[in-house]
């Protein structure tokens, strides 16, 4: 947290000297943004109290006083609540500020304030450390992505822009001003795919194993915003990629997501190539019936681009990141056990995963020729150690390792349509103290058709 705040001050100074399209904000803008955050929390609490009848929403003065004197904890909410719900809630706080003229880091501080307000006063449960990390940091990342996509969508199809970022749309309408930002969406891909997924879990030192085979179909989206190579930051996160994939079949689903962009970057130029090096912030993960994991990480990233004579384009990247909040599902708990509850909660089952910190290394390449198509690949390894007070006592897990590999080939049939094949592999190992370690292997073979829309 201290590193990010320090970095924010440096980036803000850098941005002040650039050709930023951000407008200066006033005290009135801060008041409006704060009021928006307060209303967002009221809407969340009222909806849970009136319509869902949730116990945690039954707040009063006494519960607020109690929370102020409680020691914070690592909560036991399920994956969707913690890893999807809180980042989205944080994105609403963030865009309440961003749409009122505040920059990335100023909006981050507003988001942290909104999260603190919710943890202390918006619910009766003990304030959660993991929520106060995920909501501001991942929420700011998601919020900036949605803020920029809103601006582009508003130029093309305003109803879609309202769905992407309601806070941007409302504040823009009330102020009578169009929101601007440096950068633009360079490419949007819509991918329709069919998959054959295979899962195998082995318990080390035991003959036990679990195998699952599934045929599935789905849709995926890939967005490239701003230049990837030869890019110098004007505003934080004015260059990023965003991926979201959903596949589903009977009694099976799988969601894969990744947002990764530059908080700050510098262009590098060489005789035959160009590149970008900078500080990146990413949030990625996967959630299915059989596995769940996520990484919120900060680190150093490099993109490179070279022309091989005149017939091929070669792109590559490498990054090393520190994971400040990762999650790793624990297979036995994930499949069989519900912790500290007497009833099944399908909306938000209790968590069956650890929180932790660690490191990851990721690299990839793309080789594209006009006549022979495009070959691409990507690999990642990461290691996670559970935070001491965040471990589930029932899990007895003390470290986690994941390796991921993707390799694919695609061929452009027309300007806007591409056919491709891809294979994805995940190796996940969890070490336990008093029970057999588990090795989880997942493989997904995919054939797809891709609609491609690029800026001219």
C-alpha positions as MATLAB code, in Angstrom:
seq = 'XXXXXXXXXXXXXXXXXXXXXXXXXXXXXXXXXXXXXXXXXXXXXXXXXXXXXXXXXXXXXXXXXXXXXXXXXXXXXXXXXXXXXXXXXXXXXXXXXXXXXXXXXXXXXXXXXXXXXXXXXXXXXXXXXXXXXXXXXXXXXXXXXXXXXXXXXXXXXXXXXXXXXXXXXXXXXXXXXXXXXXXXXXXXXXXXXXXXXXXXXXXXXXXXXXXXXXXXXXXXXXXXXXXXXXXXXXXXXXXXXXXXXXXXXXXXXXXXXXXXXXXXXXXXXXXXXXXXXXXXXXXXXXXXXXXXXXXXXXXXXXXXXXXXXXXXXXXXXXXXXXXXXXXXXXXXXXXXXXXXXXXXXXXXXXXXXXXXXXXXXXXXXXXXXXXXXXXXXXXXXXXXXXXXXXXXXXXXXXXXXXXXXXXXXXXXXXXXXXXXXXXXXXXXXXXXXXXXXXXXXXXXXXXXXXXXXXXX';
ca = [
       0.000    0.000    0.000;
       2.806    2.414    0.910;
       4.625    1.547   -2.342;
       1.533    2.318   -4.396;
       0.885    5.649   -2.648;
       4.520    6.659   -3.161;
       4.349    5.578   -6.794;
       1.114    7.524   -7.180;
       2.803   10.757   -6.152;
       5.601   10.167   -8.666;
       3.171    9.334  -11.466;
       0.973   12.325  -10.673;
       3.987   14.616  -11.034;
       4.914   12.962  -14.323;
       1.389   13.326  -15.614;
       1.345   17.025  -14.773;
       4.081   17.650  -17.341;
       2.452   15.606  -20.098;
      -0.177   16.415  -22.691;
      -2.979   14.947  -20.570;
      -6.602   15.433  -21.556;
      -7.695   15.371  -17.891;
      -9.473   18.466  -16.675;
      -8.673   20.163  -13.378;
     -11.133   19.415  -10.615;
     -12.584   21.722   -7.982;
     -13.716   21.348   -4.359;
     -17.244   20.962   -5.723;
     -16.157   17.909   -7.728;
     -14.738   16.303   -4.575;
     -17.993   16.962   -2.701;
     -20.049   15.423   -5.530;
     -17.740   12.381   -5.730;
     -17.968   11.879   -1.961;
     -21.745   12.176   -2.125;
     -21.841    9.582   -4.913;
     -19.810    7.156   -2.782;
     -22.130    7.677    0.187;
     -25.181    7.008   -2.014;
     -23.582    3.886   -3.493;
     -23.089    2.457   -0.004;
     -26.655    3.354    0.931;
     -27.989    1.575   -2.174;
     -25.922   -1.567   -1.487;
     -26.994   -1.702    2.148;
     -30.658   -0.910    1.493;
     -30.902   -3.511   -1.271;
     -29.442   -6.204    0.982;
     -31.639   -5.185    3.925;
     -34.969   -4.686    2.141;
     -34.919   -7.197   -0.723;
     -32.426   -9.888    0.298;
     -33.115   -9.749    4.061;
     -29.408  -10.271    4.764;
     -28.357  -10.232    8.428;
     -25.153   -8.304    7.706;
     -27.142   -5.305    6.432;
     -29.129   -4.718    9.651;
     -26.972   -1.801   10.749;
     -27.633    0.806   13.442;
     -25.610    3.154   15.625;
     -24.635    0.331   17.984;
     -23.242   -1.880   15.197;
     -21.237    1.054   13.853;
     -19.734    1.745   17.290;
     -18.936   -1.942   17.723;
     -17.136   -2.129   14.374;
     -14.968    0.849   15.270;
     -13.553   -1.121   18.218;
     -13.176   -4.511   16.504;
      -9.917   -6.042   15.335;
     -10.034   -6.566   11.581;
     -10.175  -10.119   10.197;
      -9.813  -12.119    6.968;
     -13.424  -12.932    6.125;
     -14.844  -16.249    4.934;
     -17.028  -14.996    2.081;
     -17.073  -16.994   -1.155;
     -15.025  -16.398   -4.284;
     -17.653  -14.475   -6.259;
     -18.362  -12.084   -3.397;
     -14.704  -11.389   -2.612;
     -13.068  -11.569   -6.043;
     -15.860  -10.229   -8.277;
     -18.276   -8.362   -6.008;
     -15.778   -6.203   -4.129;
     -13.712   -5.189   -7.191;
     -16.930   -4.127   -8.940;
     -18.118   -2.237   -5.868;
     -14.716   -0.528   -5.776;
     -15.013    0.361   -9.473;
     -18.225    2.266   -8.703;
     -16.459    4.303   -5.989;
     -13.552    4.890   -8.356;
     -15.689    6.108  -11.245;
     -17.703    8.348   -8.934;
     -14.422   10.231   -8.520;
     -13.007    9.680  -12.005;
     -16.125   11.023  -13.716;
     -15.862   14.177  -11.591;
     -12.422   15.071  -12.947;
     -10.135   13.405  -10.388;
      -7.101   11.553  -11.734;
      -6.239    7.881  -11.177;
      -4.521    8.222   -7.801;
      -6.946   10.774   -6.424;
      -9.778    8.426   -7.423;
      -7.913    5.559   -5.741;
      -7.921    7.480   -2.448;
     -11.665    8.128   -2.793;
     -12.153    4.396   -3.447;
     -10.183    3.529   -0.310;
     -12.384    5.957    1.641;
     -15.551    4.360    0.259;
     -14.271    0.903    1.190;
     -13.387    2.025    4.711;
     -16.843    3.572    5.082;
     -18.476    0.287    4.022;
     -16.329   -1.934    6.249;
     -16.925    0.157    9.353;
     -20.483    1.390    8.872;
     -22.127   -0.449    5.948;
     -22.441   -3.933    7.470;
     -22.623   -5.590   10.869;
     -19.829   -8.103   10.232;
     -16.250   -7.584   11.386;
     -14.275   -5.353    8.974;
     -12.211   -7.503    6.590;
      -8.571   -6.937    5.649;
      -8.965   -8.705    2.290;
     -11.929   -6.501    1.331;
      -9.962   -3.348    2.107;
      -7.186   -4.546   -0.213;
      -9.355   -5.882   -3.031;
     -11.945   -3.097   -3.141;
      -9.580   -0.098   -3.595;
      -6.760   -1.733   -5.578;
      -8.604   -4.170   -7.845;
     -11.586   -1.799   -7.892;
      -9.405    1.039   -9.199;
      -7.993   -1.214  -11.908;
     -11.462   -2.391  -12.991;
     -12.847    1.133  -12.633;
     -10.206    2.758  -14.850;
     -10.785    0.071  -17.479;
     -14.551    0.658  -17.464;
     -14.074    4.446  -17.379;
     -12.004    4.400  -20.564;
     -14.247    1.889  -22.324;
     -17.235    4.079  -21.414;
     -15.671    7.043  -23.219;
     -15.140    5.037  -26.406;
     -18.554    3.352  -26.261;
     -20.291    6.696  -25.707;
     -19.024    7.881  -29.094;
     -20.421    4.821  -30.871;
     -23.464    3.544  -28.953;
     -24.460    5.526  -25.808;
     -26.864    2.870  -24.355;
     -23.915    0.452  -24.148;
     -21.856    3.144  -22.428;
     -24.512    3.395  -19.697;
     -24.188   -0.330  -19.031;
     -20.382   -0.193  -18.950;
     -20.124    2.615  -16.372;
     -23.374    4.048  -14.938;
     -21.516    6.544  -12.709;
     -19.673    8.033  -15.685;
     -22.948    8.309  -17.595;
     -24.890    9.914  -14.736;
     -22.230   12.490  -13.853;
     -21.610   13.321  -17.501;
     -25.335   13.884  -18.045;
     -25.721   16.009  -14.890;
     -22.702   18.164  -15.699;
     -23.503   18.458  -19.395;
     -19.861   17.686  -20.230;
     -18.259   14.909  -22.207;
     -15.615   13.019  -20.251;
     -12.234   12.714  -21.966;
      -9.042   10.723  -21.495;
      -5.837   10.137  -23.421;
      -5.747    6.896  -25.380;
      -8.429    4.860  -27.120;
      -9.446    1.279  -27.809;
      -7.212   -0.067  -30.567;
      -8.713   -3.547  -30.970;
     -11.810   -5.472  -29.889;
     -12.081   -9.227  -30.477;
     -15.261  -11.263  -29.924;
     -14.527  -14.985  -29.852;
     -16.984  -17.895  -30.103;
     -15.477  -21.229  -29.127;
     -16.052  -24.906  -28.477;
     -13.955  -26.722  -25.863;
     -13.022  -30.121  -24.557;
     -11.931  -29.771  -20.908;
     -10.133  -32.444  -18.928;
      -9.449  -32.306  -15.164;
      -7.433  -34.773  -13.079;
      -6.605  -34.487   -9.365;
      -4.048  -36.805   -7.765;
      -3.446  -37.153   -4.027;
       0.308  -37.638   -3.653;
       1.238  -40.905   -1.956;
      -2.263  -42.251   -2.445;
      -4.116  -44.201   -5.115;
      -7.041  -41.758   -4.944;
      -7.763  -39.488   -7.888;
     -10.664  -37.522   -9.355;
     -11.208  -37.204  -13.113;
     -13.685  -35.011  -14.965;
     -14.172  -34.625  -18.740;
     -16.498  -31.981  -20.161;
     -17.511  -30.634  -23.565;
     -18.369  -26.946  -23.371;
     -18.974  -23.879  -25.496;
     -18.650  -20.201  -24.784;
     -17.719  -16.668  -25.654;
     -14.668  -14.520  -24.940;
     -13.706  -10.862  -25.309;
     -10.244   -9.388  -25.816;
      -9.614   -5.640  -25.663;
      -6.395   -3.828  -26.428;
      -6.456   -0.237  -25.235;
      -3.681    2.137  -26.253;
      -0.380    1.175  -27.849;
       1.511   -1.786  -26.436;
       4.875   -1.127  -28.085;
       6.667    2.209  -28.110;
       4.325    3.644  -25.498;
       5.048    6.432  -23.015;
       2.413    7.015  -20.344;
       0.418   10.237  -20.446;
      -2.128    9.108  -17.869;
      -1.940    6.091  -15.602;
      -3.377    2.986  -17.250;
      -3.723    4.514  -20.716;
      -2.343    1.237  -22.102;
      -3.823   -2.104  -21.051;
      -5.287   -5.393  -22.230;
      -8.501   -6.900  -20.856;
      -9.685  -10.490  -21.364;
     -12.868  -12.187  -20.228;
     -13.880  -15.742  -21.157;
     -16.958  -17.753  -20.224;
     -17.671  -21.371  -21.094;
     -20.569  -23.479  -19.967;
     -22.197  -26.893  -20.346;
     -24.495  -29.034  -18.216;
     -23.453  -28.750  -14.536;
     -20.220  -27.025  -15.521;
     -18.962  -23.467  -15.981;
     -15.578  -21.762  -16.242;
     -14.755  -18.046  -16.037;
     -11.268  -16.752  -16.909;
     -10.337  -13.073  -16.624;
      -7.278  -10.823  -16.808;
      -6.744   -7.055  -16.805;
      -3.130   -5.934  -17.126;
      -1.868   -2.452  -17.872;
       0.846    0.114  -17.298;
       0.672    2.499  -14.368;
       3.745    4.136  -15.807;
       5.790    3.320  -18.923;
       8.511    4.613  -21.225;
       9.035    3.914  -24.918;
      12.329    2.378  -26.039;
      13.528    2.592  -29.648;
      16.263    0.553  -31.312;
      17.494    0.243  -34.906;
      15.201   -2.620  -35.881;
      12.668   -2.702  -33.048;
      10.764   -0.788  -30.424;
       9.497   -1.603  -26.969;
       7.804   -0.438  -23.782;
       9.043   -0.893  -20.234;
       7.152    0.104  -17.142;
       5.362   -0.588  -13.893;
       2.291   -2.751  -14.410;
      -0.733   -3.527  -12.238;
      -2.710   -6.678  -13.019;
      -5.667   -8.688  -11.775;
      -6.262  -12.179  -13.158;
      -7.919  -15.421  -12.181;
     -10.111  -18.389  -12.994;
     -13.271  -19.741  -11.359;
     -15.036  -22.974  -12.265;
     -16.776  -25.875  -10.550;
     -13.431  -27.581  -10.015;
     -10.843  -24.844   -9.401;
     -10.496  -21.232   -8.294;
      -7.492  -18.921   -8.081;
      -6.639  -15.256   -8.598;
      -3.620  -12.917   -8.581;
      -3.591   -9.201   -7.827;
      -0.028   -8.169   -8.562;
       2.323   -5.246   -9.181;
       5.631   -5.417  -11.017;
       7.844   -4.702  -13.998;
       6.823   -5.482  -17.594;
       8.416   -5.214  -21.030;
       6.777   -5.352  -24.475;
       8.844   -5.698  -27.635;
       8.071   -5.508  -31.353;
      10.268   -6.411  -34.315;
       9.819   -6.755  -38.053;
      11.515   -9.796  -39.511;
      12.489   -8.558  -42.937;
       9.219   -7.449  -44.569;
       7.082  -10.545  -44.243;
       6.696  -11.208  -40.484;
       5.893   -9.357  -37.262;
       7.269  -10.637  -33.972;
       5.844   -9.420  -30.649;
       6.868  -10.598  -27.208;
       6.573   -9.643  -23.549;
       7.975  -10.606  -20.166;
       7.032   -9.505  -16.677;
       7.871  -10.225  -13.066;
       5.317   -9.237  -10.434;
       4.840   -9.399   -6.707;
       1.456  -10.837   -5.734;
       0.045   -8.682   -2.933;
      -3.222  -10.641   -2.718;
      -3.673  -14.048   -4.295;
      -6.248  -16.781   -3.709;
      -5.864  -20.544   -4.107;
      -8.725  -23.018   -3.853;
      -8.261  -26.108   -1.683;
      -9.651  -29.079   -3.561;
     -11.088  -31.112   -0.693;
     -12.758  -28.110    0.896;
     -13.767  -26.756   -2.495;
     -15.609  -29.982   -3.332;
     -16.912  -31.311   -0.048;
     -16.910  -29.000    2.971;
     -18.838  -25.899    3.982;
     -17.128  -24.116    6.838;
     -18.864  -22.559    9.871;
     -22.357  -22.696    8.433;
     -25.387  -24.840    9.119;
     -27.128  -24.216    5.821;
     -26.205  -24.137    2.186;
     -25.757  -20.639    0.806;
     -25.875  -20.881   -2.978;
     -25.678  -17.120   -3.472;
     -22.438  -16.763   -1.519;
     -20.997  -20.055   -0.242;
     -18.296  -19.719    2.410;
     -14.738  -19.617    1.148;
     -12.711  -22.716    0.536;
      -9.472  -20.986   -0.469;
      -6.487  -19.292    1.160;
      -5.314  -15.703    0.818;
      -1.608  -15.123    0.393;
       1.275  -13.274   -1.187;
       4.009  -14.368   -3.558;
       5.562  -13.796   -6.957;
       4.839  -14.579  -10.597;
       6.745  -14.599  -13.853;
       4.908  -14.376  -17.174;
       6.103  -14.291  -20.793;
       4.602  -14.685  -24.247;
       5.125  -14.242  -27.978;
       3.248  -13.775  -31.249;
       4.662  -14.477  -34.731;
       2.433  -13.201  -37.528;
       2.858  -13.505  -41.279;
       0.512  -12.388  -44.027;
       0.430  -15.732  -45.825;
       0.821  -18.276  -43.044;
      -1.265  -16.870  -40.194;
      -0.347  -16.232  -36.583;
       1.336  -18.497  -34.050;
       1.215  -17.413  -30.403;
       2.020  -18.702  -26.963;
       2.079  -17.652  -23.320;
       3.419  -19.124  -20.093;
       3.191  -18.222  -16.419;
       4.528  -19.631  -13.166;
       3.584  -18.314   -9.735;
       4.184  -19.251   -6.139;
       1.971  -18.262   -3.201;
       2.433  -18.512    0.565;
      -0.718  -18.026    2.689;
      -0.760  -15.017    4.999;
      -0.529  -16.255    8.594;
      -3.888  -14.989    9.823;
      -5.623  -15.519    6.469;
      -5.231  -19.307    6.344;
      -8.276  -21.477    6.809;
      -7.535  -23.631    9.840;
      -9.320  -26.527    8.183;
      -7.010  -26.431    5.165;
      -3.569  -27.058    6.720;
      -2.068  -25.814    3.416;
       1.256  -24.007    3.666;
       2.191  -23.165    0.047;
       0.799  -23.223   -3.483;
       2.297  -23.404   -6.981;
       0.665  -22.850  -10.401;
       2.071  -23.143  -13.922;
       0.004  -22.172  -16.981;
       0.780  -22.584  -20.681;
      -1.217  -21.545  -23.766;
      -0.308  -22.280  -27.375;
      -2.434  -21.435  -30.404;
      -2.580  -20.812  -34.114;
      -5.030  -18.713  -36.120;
      -5.574  -17.733  -39.725;
      -7.323  -14.624  -41.025;
     -10.039  -15.539  -43.535;
     -11.316  -11.991  -44.039;
     -10.474   -8.568  -42.617;
     -12.848   -9.105  -39.690;
     -12.980  -12.885  -39.245;
     -10.327  -15.343  -38.069;
     -10.371  -19.087  -37.368;
      -8.112  -20.605  -34.727;
      -7.200  -23.488  -32.439;
      -5.691  -23.293  -28.958;
      -4.634  -25.578  -26.141;
      -4.409  -24.398  -22.533;
      -2.792  -26.291  -19.685;
      -2.814  -25.612  -15.918;
      -0.659  -27.427  -13.347;
      -1.561  -26.651   -9.727;
       0.120  -28.155   -6.665;
      -0.841  -27.543   -3.036;
       1.328  -28.586   -0.089;
      -0.391  -29.634    3.163;
       0.882  -30.270    6.663;
      -1.031  -33.361    7.789;
      -2.640  -34.773    4.670;
      -1.525  -35.771    1.143;
      -0.451  -32.973   -1.172;
      -2.655  -32.507   -4.247;
      -1.658  -32.115   -7.889;
      -4.388  -30.726  -10.133;
      -3.998  -30.924  -13.923;
      -6.398  -29.148  -16.287;
      -6.282  -29.183  -20.064;
      -8.606  -27.340  -22.441;
      -8.521  -27.907  -26.217;
     -10.392  -25.189  -28.108;
     -11.481  -24.343  -31.639;
     -12.789  -20.836  -32.239;
     -13.990  -18.199  -34.637;
     -13.001  -14.598  -33.921;
     -14.581  -11.324  -34.990;
     -11.868   -8.678  -35.142;
     -12.391   -4.898  -35.052;
      -9.292   -2.683  -35.289;
      -8.718    1.044  -35.507;
      -7.599    2.155  -38.945;
];
